[in-house]
Amino acid sequence: MEKRIKKLLNISFIWLIFLPIFLYAVDGEIRTSISNYAYSEYSFVFVAFLTFAGSMLIVDGCKDDLFTRNKWYSIILGLSLIGVAITPHKDFSILHYSFAGIFFIGSLFAMILFSSPKQRLLKMFLGLIIIISMLGHFAFNWYSLLVAEWIGMLPIIINYTGENNNKLD
C-alpha cells in the first residue's frame, strides 16, 4: 500500500508540473493565471487537478503517524490548494488569494523550517526561486501571474517529490 501511495503522490506532483500546459491544451487559450482557468468552459479540469493535488498533500501529511511524522503542514497546504480550486478569484478574491498565499508562503517556510541543517541551503535556494518568481510578476511585471505560479510551483514540486522518494528530507 505504501508503494502505491508513493506512486500516486509522484504522479500528482508531476501533473502539477504540466498543469498549465494541460489546461491550455484543454481550453485552447493561454490565460493570465492558472486560477483564471476556473472561468473556462473546462473549469472542472482546473478544479479536479488542484483538488487531486491538494488531496495528495493531505495524504502525504497523514500517511504515517501524524504526530511522529511531523508533516501536519502538508495537510494545511493541501487544504489551501483545495481552497484555491473551489474559490474562483473573481468571485471570492479575498479567500482565493488567502488560500494561494498560504500555499506558496507556507510551502516556502515548510520547505526550509522542516529540513535538516545539511539540506537547508538547498531548501533556501528553492525558496528563493519561489520568492523571485512572485517578485518577477508582482514587483517588476516581467511576466504573467501564470508564469510566476508555474515557476513558483517547480521548487515545491521538486521538494515534495524528493521527500516522497527519500532523496530530500
C-alpha angles and dihedrals in degrees: 000000000000091000090052092050091049090050092049090049091051091050092050092050092048090049089056091056090057097036097108092047092048093047090050091049091052097041100033091220134095105225131198094253141004088250091057088071085076085079097051126101086254098050090136088069091056092047093045094051096047093041091051092048091047090049090052090053089052089050088049089055093047105034093098130028103310095216099048097037093054095208096127087127090067088062091053092046091048092050090048091052090051087048090055090052097049099042108064109213097234094050101036103021099159093048094041096050091042090055091045091049091049089051098049099035092039091050091050094051095041090051092054103033096047097045126100118257087248092061099032095099091054090048090049089053090051089048090051089057089056091050094046092048092054094042089050089063106029101036104027104021090222093148143355125289088249090063092044091051092047094050090043092052094053097073090044091052092046090051096048093043090049092049092046091053094043092245094113131030 
